[in-house]
Amino acid sequence: MALRRTKLIAALAAVPLVLGLASCASAGEASSADDVIKIGVVGKADPQWAAFETAAEKAGIDIEIVDFSDYAQPNPATTEGELDLNQFQHIVYLADYNVSAGEDLTPIGSTAIYPLGLYSTKYDDVADIKEGETVAVPNDASNQARGLLVLQSAGLITLKSGGTIFSDLADIDEAKSKVKVTALEASLTPTSLPDVAAAIINNDFVEDAGLTFSDAIAKDDPTDPNALPYVNIFATRADDANNETYLKLVDIFQTDADVQAGLVEASGGTGVPVVTPVADLKDSLAKVEADTKAAKG
């Protein structure tokens, strides 16, 4: 999801959408190269975005990077036409949104995949976490499931199902688990560190918490071939999937050296840039959406 920022809804804290957005293309209406193309992100200060703006300008494309404070906001804003594109999530997160909201946002390009880390201000080694202590995970469905898989791999919990992209707190076998788990809105997991043994922290919030990516005491493996659903993507409305300007912007992001360097820098060197065929992204989205519908009953 970044799957950075792996670098997949839930009851997140309601924060008003960024005010003062100028009107932009409505859903299904392709924008011309002369329009300002609005791209929603979480973490505008990350260095790849300044480099991306410069590269887009050189290509004659005027873009505006619109920053959001949490993950709940960019997809609805894209659906409503307040944004043209967004780039903040992985396939699992998008699938959950589409199924839950009945929408059809679609990926038009990949960016990177990021490991998801477990952080602590009390312990330097996951093995030192004491039995019965509490660990925090994000409360959005996709990142919660991924976080629980990290905890299971670290030997802190056991999941009844063995662990899937749909695992939630109810899947935890408490009798066989070393720690208790609590779920918090993703942006709050860093601030919970003084009160918990450790927390799964999404990459967008690591540095804001005064941490570095190397501080993680456990993490997943972004190079696993089964990690495709956690590849981060550019997403837009289905009607705009073939917009030539949008596709050009994806190409710029994937090929501009300064953008790529900024992406890796922002992830503390942990992000793995990827160029995945769009057809594969769409196939993965369709599969995860089908699995999500089945899981939701």
N, C-alpha and C positions, 0 to 999 in steps of 0.2 A: 503499500500500500502500500523502497521502498519501499519493496519491497519494495524513502526516504523513501519519499520519504516515504520494499519491500516492502538507498536508500528508500481495506477491505474494508433502522440501524439501531440505533440504541437510544436510550434516554440520556442524551447529552444536555448539559446546561443550555438553556435557551439564551442566546445572545443576539441582539438585533443585527440584521444585515448591515454591512457598511453603508452609511448614509451618503446621499449625494451622487449615486451612480447616474451618469448620463444615460439616456435611453440608447439601447443598442439593438442589433438585429433581433427580430422576434423569432420564435421557434420555427424552424423550417425555412427561414429566409437567409440565403447565403450572403455574406458580407463581401464587398469588393475590397481590393487592395487599398483603396483610398479611405476606408473606414478605420476608426480606431477599434482594434480587436481586443476585447477584454478577456483576460485570462485569470481565473481564480486560483490562488495558491494558499497554503498555510505555511508561512515563513518567508515573506517577501525579502527579508534581509539576507537570505542565503546568497552567496556570491554568484551563483549561476544565473540569477535573474537579472542582475545589472548587465552581465555579459550578454544575456539573451536579448535584452532590449537594444543593446548596441548592435548586435549582429542582425536583428530584425530591421533596424533602421537602415543599415547598410544595404539591405535587400529591398528597401523601399516599402516596408510594411510598418505601419504605426500600431504599436501595441500598448496596452496599459495593464500592468500587473496589479491585480486587486487582492489585497491581503485579508485573510479571515482568521479569526481567533480560535476556531475549532473546526472539526471535521464535518459537523452537521450542516454547515451552511453552503458550501460551494455547489453541491449537486442540485439542491432546489433552485439556487440562483441561475444555474445553467439551464435547467428545465424551463424556468420562467422567462428566459431570454435576457436576463440581466447580465449574464456572462455569455461569451461565445464558446470558450473552452475552459476546462479546469485541469490542473495537474497537481494532485496531492495524494492520490489513492492508488491502491492496488486493485486487482480484478475482483477479489473476494468482497472487498468493501463496496465496489460498484454493483456487483451482483445483488448484494443484500439490499442496497438502496433501490435498485430497479424493481425487485420483487416486492419489497415493502411498500413502495410508493406507486407501483403500477406504471413505471416509466420505462423509457427505452434509450437511455444514454448509452453511448457505444464508444469503445476505444478506437483511436485512430493512430496510435503510435506508442511505443514503449520508451521508457526513460532509463530506469535502473531498478535494481533490487537491493534491498538493504536488510542487514541482519536486525533482528529485534532483540534488545538486550535487557538483562536484569541488573539493576543497580542497587547499591546499598551505601549508606554513610556509616554503617555500624560494623560491617564485615567486609574483609578483603577476599574471602574464600567462601563459596556457596556451601561448602561442607561444614563451615562453622556456625551456620544458622541453626538455632536450637529448636528442638521439637516443641510444637505448640505455638510458635511465634506466628505472626501474621505477615503475609505478603500481599501487596496490592497489584491489581491488573487493570487495564482499561475496561470500561464497561460497554464499549461498542462491540457488537457481536463478532465481527471479523477479527479485530485485534485481540479481543479477549480469548478467542479460541487459539490463536497463534501464541499468545502469551502463556496459556495453560500448557501448550505443547513444550514450550521452553522450560517451564517449571518441572514438567514430567521428565524431560531429558536430563535435568539437573538433579533428579532424585528427590525433589521436594514434595511431589504429589503423585498420586496414581489416578488415572482416568478410567472409569468403568468401561468405556467404549474402546479403550486403547488409544484414543485421541484422534479427532477428526477436525476439519475446518468448521464444524458446527459445535464443538465442545463448549460447554458453559459451566457455570459453577455447580449446577445440578449433576454434572458428569463426574465430579470429584468423588472418589471413594475416600471419605474422611477417615475411616478406620485404618486404611492402609497408607495414609498420607502423613508426612512429617509436619507440615505447616497448615495453618488456616489461610484462606484466601478471601480477600474483599475486593469488590469492583468499584472503581471510581471513574469519573469523567476523565478522559485521557490527559487533558491539560493539568489535572490536579494530582496525577500520580507522582510527579516530582516533589510537590510540596508535602506529600504524605511521608517522605523519607524519615523525618524525625520521629514519626509515630509508628512506623512498621519496620520489620527486619530488612525488607528489600521491596523493590517495586519494578514492574515491567514498565519501561518508559519509551514511548514512541520517539523516533529519531528527531522529529520536529521540535521536541521539548527538552532534549538532553542538554544542549549548550545553554539554553535559557535558565536551566537549573544550576548552572555553575559546574556542570560535569563535563567530562570528555568521553568520547566513545570507547576509549581504552579502559575506562573505569568499570565497564561491564564485567560482572563476575560470572555471567553465563549468557549465551546467545545462541540463536539458531544458525543454520548454514545456508547462506543465500545462493550457493552454487549447486545445491541439490537439484537434480533434474525435475523433481516433483514440486519444485517451488514456483512453477509458472504462474499459478493463481496469485502469487504475491509480487509479481512484477508490477511496478508503478507505471502509470499510463497517462497520456493525454486523453480526455473524454469530451465528447460533444453530443448534441442531439442527433438522433439517427438520420434525420432529414439533411443534416449538414456533414455527414460522414465523408462525402467526396468533395467537399469544398477545397478548391485548389490552394487557396491562400493558407487555410488551416494546415493542409498537408505539407506545404512549403515550410511553415513554422516548425512542424515536427522534424522535418529534415534538417533544418538549421540547428535545432536543439541537439539532435543526434550526431551531427558532424562538425559543429564549430568547436575548435580546440579550446577556446577560452570558456565556453559554456561547460564543456565536459570537465575541464580542470576545476571549475567552480563547484560543480556537482560533487566531485570526489572530495574537494576541500571541505565542503559543507558537512559531509558525512564523516569527517575525521579519517578519511582514507578507507572507510569500511564499505562504501557503496560500490556496487558492481554495475557500470553502465551496460545496457543491453539493447540490441536492435533486434526485436522479435517481429517476424512477419505479422502484419495486421490480421491476416486470416487466422493465424494461430491464436492471437489474442481474442478474436471474436469466438472462435471455437471453445476456448477455455471459459469465456464469459457465459456462453450458452450452457455449457456443462454445469458450471457452478450455479447458474440460475435454476437449472432443472433440479439439481440436488438441494438447493435452498428451498424451492417450492415443496419438494417432497418432505424435507425436514420440518417445514412449518405446517405440514398437513393440509 
